[in-house]
Amino acid sequence: MTAYHPDERLLAVVDSVHESCAEIVVVDNTPEGAASVADKIEDTDVITVLRSGVNRGLAHALNLGVSRLSAGVEAVIFLDQDSVLAPDVVPRLAEHFQDRGIGVATPAPWDPVHERFYETFSGRHEDVADRAISITSGMLIRRDLLARVGEFREGFFVDYADLEYSLRVRRTGARIIQDKRLRLPHSIGERRTHSFFGMRIPVTHKAAWRDYWQLRNGLITVREQGRFSPAWAVTAVLYLGRAAVHAVLFEDDRRAHAGAVLRGVRDGVTQKYSLRYLPEGAELTVDTEQGRRA
């Protein structure tokens, strides 16, 4: 489980998988000096809490958590701090691994506030369907596949670390399946509806620094993986374009968001990175092959 300034739901996430998981590792990215709900979780024979006091990003936290699991663990599920699962979700996901061709099994992301699936065209998919990508929260993956694919890309910091990893999973020949009968409660941020020339447009609002990493990392992923997953790449480009337009037109501080979008596009093309777009107190772990400082 990964956390960053978590609320009390983190404790519920731990409780929700306590009976179904042999080991639980909580990696808390909350900066040193700030109080964290993770401090309420006690280390036991089953639970390990890691809190370095420095936010090095989602990908680093995922890699760190995996590194602390014992050798006997055969499958790993990743969860965000708000993803409280029903008791049967992990066992039912694990049943899919009876098919050796399946490397990743996931529930369907669910908006508990509006009581709907997050994916716009979710209704077009069967209850159990092959998917091109998976977000990390709810991703159950075989341990041997983790070893084959390698680590999450820490130079991405947060956005697209999961999607880029999913595409690498599929290049091994392993399948990613989503089971819509199983729901993953998950928040994707503040969502407001705006009026634009008579149209009502729902927009997910976020900090400007998130626009930067989304555009930068998304374009890098499309460039590197697009030829292997062309249908996904087309969808991703359209999504990134819409996200950029939403940021420029509908965010409160449009100048800051426009600057983040433009810099993200530029650094996505040049494969550079800017420390300016890290949240306060964060650090970036970068492989020199993954980017050059702008």
Contacts in CASP RR format, 6 or more apart in sequence:
PFRMAT RR
TARGET T0000
AUTHOR 0000-0000-0000
METHOD contacts of the structure
MODEL  1
MTAYHPDERLLAVVDSVHESCAEIVVVDNTPEGAASVADKIEDTDVITVL
RSGVNRGLAHALNLGVSRLSAGVEAVIFLDQDSVLAPDVVPRLAEHFQDR
GIGVATPAPWDPVHERFYETFSGRHEDVADRAISITSGMLIRRDLLARVG
EFREGFFVDYADLEYSLRVRRTGARIIQDKRLRLPHSIGERRTHSFFGMR
IPVTHKAAWRDYWQLRNGLITVREQGRFSPAWAVTAVLYLGRAAVHAVLF
EDDRRAHAGAVLRGVRDGVTQKYSLRYLPEGAELTVDTEQGRRA
1 10 0 8 1.000
1 13 0 8 1.000
1 14 0 8 1.000
1 24 0 8 1.000
1 25 0 8 1.000
1 26 0 8 1.000
1 27 0 8 1.000
1 78 0 8 1.000
1 79 0 8 1.000
1 80 0 8 1.000
1 81 0 8 1.000
2 27 0 8 1.000
2 29 0 8 1.000
2 58 0 8 1.000
2 61 0 8 1.000
2 62 0 8 1.000
2 78 0 8 1.000
2 79 0 8 1.000
2 80 0 8 1.000
2 81 0 8 1.000
2 136 0 8 1.000
3 10 0 8 1.000
3 26 0 8 1.000
3 27 0 8 1.000
3 28 0 8 1.000
3 29 0 8 1.000
3 30 0 8 1.000
3 36 0 8 1.000
3 37 0 8 1.000
3 38 0 8 1.000
3 81 0 8 1.000
4 28 0 8 1.000
4 29 0 8 1.000
4 30 0 8 1.000
4 55 0 8 1.000
4 81 0 8 1.000
5 30 0 8 1.000
5 34 0 8 1.000
5 36 0 8 1.000
6 28 0 8 1.000
6 30 0 8 1.000
6 36 0 8 1.000
6 37 0 8 1.000
6 38 0 8 1.000
6 81 0 8 1.000
7 37 0 8 1.000
7 81 0 8 1.000
7 82 0 8 1.000
8 37 0 8 1.000
9 81 0 8 1.000
9 82 0 8 1.000
9 84 0 8 1.000
10 26 0 8 1.000
10 37 0 8 1.000
10 38 0 8 1.000
10 41 0 8 1.000
10 81 0 8 1.000
10 82 0 8 1.000
11 37 0 8 1.000
11 40 0 8 1.000
11 41 0 8 1.000
12 84 0 8 1.000
13 79 0 8 1.000
13 80 0 8 1.000
13 81 0 8 1.000
13 82 0 8 1.000
13 83 0 8 1.000
13 84 0 8 1.000
13 85 0 8 1.000
14 24 0 8 1.000
14 26 0 8 1.000
14 41 0 8 1.000
14 47 0 8 1.000
16 84 0 8 1.000
16 85 0 8 1.000
16 86 0 8 1.000
16 87 0 8 1.000
17 24 0 8 1.000
17 77 0 8 1.000
17 79 0 8 1.000
17 85 0 8 1.000
17 90 0 8 1.000
18 24 0 8 1.000
18 46 0 8 1.000
19 87 0 8 1.000
20 87 0 8 1.000
20 89 0 8 1.000
20 90 0 8 1.000
20 91 0 8 1.000
21 46 0 8 1.000
21 77 0 8 1.000
21 90 0 8 1.000
22 46 0 8 1.000
22 73 0 8 1.000
23 46 0 8 1.000
23 48 0 8 1.000
23 69 0 8 1.000
23 70 0 8 1.000
23 73 0 8 1.000
24 46 0 8 1.000
24 47 0 8 1.000
24 48 0 8 1.000
25 47 0 8 1.000
25 48 0 8 1.000
25 50 0 8 1.000
25 65 0 8 1.000
25 68 0 8 1.000
25 69 0 8 1.000
26 38 0 8 1.000
26 41 0 8 1.000
26 47 0 8 1.000
26 48 0 8 1.000
26 49 0 8 1.000
26 50 0 8 1.000
27 50 0 8 1.000
27 51 0 8 1.000
27 61 0 8 1.000
27 62 0 8 1.000
27 64 0 8 1.000
27 65 0 8 1.000
28 36 0 8 1.000
28 38 0 8 1.000
28 49 0 8 1.000
28 50 0 8 1.000
28 51 0 8 1.000
28 53 0 8 1.000
29 52 0 8 1.000
29 53 0 8 1.000
29 54 0 8 1.000
29 55 0 8 1.000
29 56 0 8 1.000
29 57 0 8 1.000
29 58 0 8 1.000
29 61 0 8 1.000
30 36 0 8 1.000
30 38 0 8 1.000
30 51 0 8 1.000
30 53 0 8 1.000
30 55 0 8 1.000
31 53 0 8 1.000
31 54 0 8 1.000
31 55 0 8 1.000
31 281 0 8 1.000
31 282 0 8 1.000
32 53 0 8 1.000
32 54 0 8 1.000
33 53 0 8 1.000
36 51 0 8 1.000
38 49 0 8 1.000
38 51 0 8 1.000
39 51 0 8 1.000
41 47 0 8 1.000
41 49 0 8 1.000
42 49 0 8 1.000
43 49 0 8 1.000
48 68 0 8 1.000
50 64 0 8 1.000
50 65 0 8 1.000
50 68 0 8 1.000
54 281 0 8 1.000
54 282 0 8 1.000
54 283 0 8 1.000
55 279 0 8 1.000
55 281 0 8 1.000
55 282 0 8 1.000
55 283 0 8 1.000
56 154 0 8 1.000
56 282 0 8 1.000
56 283 0 8 1.000
56 284 0 8 1.000
56 285 0 8 1.000
57 154 0 8 1.000
57 157 0 8 1.000
57 158 0 8 1.000
57 282 0 8 1.000
57 284 0 8 1.000
57 285 0 8 1.000
58 136 0 8 1.000
58 152 0 8 1.000
58 157 0 8 1.000
58 158 0 8 1.000
58 161 0 8 1.000
58 162 0 8 1.000
59 151 0 8 1.000
59 152 0 8 1.000
59 153 0 8 1.000
59 154 0 8 1.000
59 155 0 8 1.000
59 156 0 8 1.000
59 157 0 8 1.000
59 158 0 8 1.000
59 161 0 8 1.000
60 152 0 8 1.000
60 154 0 8 1.000
60 285 0 8 1.000
62 78 0 8 1.000
62 136 0 8 1.000
62 152 0 8 1.000
62 161 0 8 1.000
63 151 0 8 1.000
63 152 0 8 1.000
63 154 0 8 1.000
66 76 0 8 1.000
66 146 0 8 1.000
66 151 0 8 1.000
69 76 0 8 1.000
69 143 0 8 1.000
72 143 0 8 1.000
73 143 0 8 1.000
74 142 0 8 1.000
74 143 0 8 1.000
74 144 0 8 1.000
75 94 0 8 1.000
75 97 0 8 1.000
75 140 0 8 1.000
75 141 0 8 1.000
75 142 0 8 1.000
75 143 0 8 1.000
76 140 0 8 1.000
76 141 0 8 1.000
76 143 0 8 1.000
76 146 0 8 1.000
77 90 0 8 1.000
77 93 0 8 1.000
77 138 0 8 1.000
77 139 0 8 1.000
77 140 0 8 1.000
77 141 0 8 1.000
78 136 0 8 1.000
78 137 0 8 1.000
78 138 0 8 1.000
78 139 0 8 1.000
78 141 0 8 1.000
79 85 0 8 1.000
79 137 0 8 1.000
79 138 0 8 1.000
80 136 0 8 1.000
80 137 0 8 1.000
80 186 0 8 1.000
82 185 0 8 1.000
82 186 0 8 1.000
82 187 0 8 1.000
83 137 0 8 1.000
83 138 0 8 1.000
83 184 0 8 1.000
83 185 0 8 1.000
83 186 0 8 1.000
84 185 0 8 1.000
85 107 0 8 1.000
85 138 0 8 1.000
85 184 0 8 1.000
85 185 0 8 1.000
86 182 0 8 1.000
86 183 0 8 1.000
88 182 0 8 1.000
89 107 0 8 1.000
89 182 0 8 1.000
89 183 0 8 1.000
89 184 0 8 1.000
90 140 0 8 1.000
92 179 0 8 1.000
92 181 0 8 1.000
92 182 0 8 1.000
93 105 0 8 1.000
93 106 0 8 1.000
93 107 0 8 1.000
93 138 0 8 1.000
93 140 0 8 1.000
93 179 0 8 1.000
93 182 0 8 1.000
94 105 0 8 1.000
94 140 0 8 1.000
96 102 0 8 1.000
96 105 0 8 1.000
96 128 0 8 1.000
96 177 0 8 1.000
96 179 0 8 1.000
97 103 0 8 1.000
97 105 0 8 1.000
97 142 0 8 1.000
99 175 0 8 1.000
101 173 0 8 1.000
101 174 0 8 1.000
101 175 0 8 1.000
102 174 0 8 1.000
102 175 0 8 1.000
102 176 0 8 1.000
102 177 0 8 1.000
103 141 0 8 1.000
103 142 0 8 1.000
103 145 0 8 1.000
103 169 0 8 1.000
103 174 0 8 1.000
103 175 0 8 1.000
103 176 0 8 1.000
104 134 0 8 1.000
104 139 0 8 1.000
104 140 0 8 1.000
104 141 0 8 1.000
104 142 0 8 1.000
104 145 0 8 1.000
104 166 0 8 1.000
104 169 0 8 1.000
104 174 0 8 1.000
104 175 0 8 1.000
104 176 0 8 1.000
104 177 0 8 1.000
105 140 0 8 1.000
105 176 0 8 1.000
105 177 0 8 1.000
105 178 0 8 1.000
105 179 0 8 1.000
106 131 0 8 1.000
106 134 0 8 1.000
106 135 0 8 1.000
106 138 0 8 1.000
106 139 0 8 1.000
106 140 0 8 1.000
106 176 0 8 1.000
106 177 0 8 1.000
106 178 0 8 1.000
106 179 0 8 1.000
106 184 0 8 1.000
107 138 0 8 1.000
107 178 0 8 1.000
107 179 0 8 1.000
107 180 0 8 1.000
107 182 0 8 1.000
107 183 0 8 1.000
107 184 0 8 1.000
108 117 0 8 1.000
108 119 0 8 1.000
108 122 0 8 1.000
108 178 0 8 1.000
108 179 0 8 1.000
108 180 0 8 1.000
108 182 0 8 1.000
108 183 0 8 1.000
108 184 0 8 1.000
109 117 0 8 1.000
109 118 0 8 1.000
109 119 0 8 1.000
109 135 0 8 1.000
109 137 0 8 1.000
109 184 0 8 1.000
109 186 0 8 1.000
109 188 0 8 1.000
110 116 0 8 1.000
110 117 0 8 1.000
110 118 0 8 1.000
110 183 0 8 1.000
110 184 0 8 1.000
110 185 0 8 1.000
110 186 0 8 1.000
111 117 0 8 1.000
111 118 0 8 1.000
111 186 0 8 1.000
111 187 0 8 1.000
111 188 0 8 1.000
112 185 0 8 1.000
117 123 0 8 1.000
117 180 0 8 1.000
118 186 0 8 1.000
118 188 0 8 1.000
122 180 0 8 1.000
125 131 0 8 1.000
125 178 0 8 1.000
125 180 0 8 1.000
126 180 0 8 1.000
127 179 0 8 1.000
127 180 0 8 1.000
127 181 0 8 1.000
128 177 0 8 1.000
128 178 0 8 1.000
128 179 0 8 1.000
128 180 0 8 1.000
128 181 0 8 1.000
129 177 0 8 1.000
129 178 0 8 1.000
129 180 0 8 1.000
130 175 0 8 1.000
130 176 0 8 1.000
130 177 0 8 1.000
131 176 0 8 1.000
131 177 0 8 1.000
131 178 0 8 1.000
132 166 0 8 1.000
132 167 0 8 1.000
132 170 0 8 1.000
132 176 0 8 1.000
132 229 0 8 1.000
132 231 0 8 1.000
132 232 0 8 1.000
133 162 0 8 1.000
133 163 0 8 1.000
133 166 0 8 1.000
133 167 0 8 1.000
133 176 0 8 1.000
133 232 0 8 1.000
134 162 0 8 1.000
134 166 0 8 1.000
134 176 0 8 1.000
134 178 0 8 1.000
135 162 0 8 1.000
135 163 0 8 1.000
135 186 0 8 1.000
136 152 0 8 1.000
136 161 0 8 1.000
136 162 0 8 1.000
136 165 0 8 1.000
137 184 0 8 1.000
137 186 0 8 1.000
138 184 0 8 1.000
139 162 0 8 1.000
141 169 0 8 1.000
142 174 0 8 1.000
145 169 0 8 1.000
145 172 0 8 1.000
145 174 0 8 1.000
148 172 0 8 1.000
149 165 0 8 1.000
149 168 0 8 1.000
149 169 0 8 1.000
149 172 0 8 1.000
150 168 0 8 1.000
152 161 0 8 1.000
152 162 0 8 1.000
152 165 0 8 1.000
153 161 0 8 1.000
153 164 0 8 1.000
153 165 0 8 1.000
153 287 0 8 1.000
153 290 0 8 1.000
154 161 0 8 1.000
154 284 0 8 1.000
154 285 0 8 1.000
154 286 0 8 1.000
154 287 0 8 1.000
154 290 0 8 1.000
155 273 0 8 1.000
155 284 0 8 1.000
155 285 0 8 1.000
155 286 0 8 1.000
155 287 0 8 1.000
155 290 0 8 1.000
155 291 0 8 1.000
156 164 0 8 1.000
156 213 0 8 1.000
156 217 0 8 1.000
156 220 0 8 1.000
156 290 0 8 1.000
157 213 0 8 1.000
157 217 0 8 1.000
157 278 0 8 1.000
157 282 0 8 1.000
157 284 0 8 1.000
158 210 0 8 1.000
158 213 0 8 1.000
159 210 0 8 1.000
159 213 0 8 1.000
159 214 0 8 1.000
159 217 0 8 1.000
159 218 0 8 1.000
160 213 0 8 1.000
160 214 0 8 1.000
160 217 0 8 1.000
160 218 0 8 1.000
160 220 0 8 1.000
160 221 0 8 1.000
161 217 0 8 1.000
163 218 0 8 1.000
163 221 0 8 1.000
163 236 0 8 1.000
164 217 0 8 1.000
164 218 0 8 1.000
164 220 0 8 1.000
164 221 0 8 1.000
164 224 0 8 1.000
164 225 0 8 1.000
166 176 0 8 1.000
167 221 0 8 1.000
167 225 0 8 1.000
167 226 0 8 1.000
167 228 0 8 1.000
167 229 0 8 1.000
167 232 0 8 1.000
168 225 0 8 1.000
169 176 0 8 1.000
170 176 0 8 1.000
170 228 0 8 1.000
170 229 0 8 1.000
171 225 0 8 1.000
171 228 0 8 1.000
188 204 0 8 1.000
189 204 0 8 1.000
189 205 0 8 1.000
189 206 0 8 1.000
190 204 0 8 1.000
190 205 0 8 1.000
190 206 0 8 1.000
191 202 0 8 1.000
191 203 0 8 1.000
191 204 0 8 1.000
191 205 0 8 1.000
192 202 0 8 1.000
192 203 0 8 1.000
192 205 0 8 1.000
193 200 0 8 1.000
193 201 0 8 1.000
193 202 0 8 1.000
193 203 0 8 1.000
194 200 0 8 1.000
194 201 0 8 1.000
194 202 0 8 1.000
194 203 0 8 1.000
194 250 0 8 1.000
195 201 0 8 1.000
196 249 0 8 1.000
196 250 0 8 1.000
201 246 0 8 1.000
201 250 0 8 1.000
203 246 0 8 1.000
203 250 0 8 1.000
204 246 0 8 1.000
205 250 0 8 1.000
205 251 0 8 1.000
207 279 0 8 1.000
208 247 0 8 1.000
208 251 0 8 1.000
208 253 0 8 1.000
208 256 0 8 1.000
208 257 0 8 1.000
208 259 0 8 1.000
208 260 0 8 1.000
208 277 0 8 1.000
209 260 0 8 1.000
209 277 0 8 1.000
209 278 0 8 1.000
209 279 0 8 1.000
211 243 0 8 1.000
211 244 0 8 1.000
211 247 0 8 1.000
211 257 0 8 1.000
211 260 0 8 1.000
211 261 0 8 1.000
211 264 0 8 1.000
212 260 0 8 1.000
212 261 0 8 1.000
212 263 0 8 1.000
212 264 0 8 1.000
212 267 0 8 1.000
212 274 0 8 1.000
212 277 0 8 1.000
213 264 0 8 1.000
213 277 0 8 1.000
214 240 0 8 1.000
214 243 0 8 1.000
215 240 0 8 1.000
215 243 0 8 1.000
215 244 0 8 1.000
215 260 0 8 1.000
215 261 0 8 1.000
215 264 0 8 1.000
215 265 0 8 1.000
215 268 0 8 1.000
216 263 0 8 1.000
216 264 0 8 1.000
216 265 0 8 1.000
216 267 0 8 1.000
216 268 0 8 1.000
216 273 0 8 1.000
217 268 0 8 1.000
218 236 0 8 1.000
218 240 0 8 1.000
218 268 0 8 1.000
219 240 0 8 1.000
219 264 0 8 1.000
219 265 0 8 1.000
219 268 0 8 1.000
219 269 0 8 1.000
220 268 0 8 1.000
220 271 0 8 1.000
221 236 0 8 1.000
222 233 0 8 1.000
222 236 0 8 1.000
222 237 0 8 1.000
222 240 0 8 1.000
223 268 0 8 1.000
225 232 0 8 1.000
225 233 0 8 1.000
226 232 0 8 1.000
226 233 0 8 1.000
227 233 0 8 1.000
244 261 0 8 1.000
244 265 0 8 1.000
247 254 0 8 1.000
247 257 0 8 1.000
247 258 0 8 1.000
247 260 0 8 1.000
247 261 0 8 1.000
248 254 0 8 1.000
248 257 0 8 1.000
248 258 0 8 1.000
248 261 0 8 1.000
251 257 0 8 1.000
260 277 0 8 1.000
263 274 0 8 1.000
263 276 0 8 1.000
263 277 0 8 1.000
263 294 0 8 1.000
264 274 0 8 1.000
264 277 0 8 1.000
266 272 0 8 1.000
266 294 0 8 1.000
267 273 0 8 1.000
267 274 0 8 1.000
267 294 0 8 1.000
270 292 0 8 1.000
270 294 0 8 1.000
271 290 0 8 1.000
271 291 0 8 1.000
271 292 0 8 1.000
272 291 0 8 1.000
272 292 0 8 1.000
272 293 0 8 1.000
272 294 0 8 1.000
273 284 0 8 1.000
273 286 0 8 1.000
273 291 0 8 1.000
273 292 0 8 1.000
273 293 0 8 1.000
273 294 0 8 1.000
274 293 0 8 1.000
274 294 0 8 1.000
275 284 0 8 1.000
275 293 0 8 1.000
278 284 0 8 1.000
286 293 0 8 1.000
END
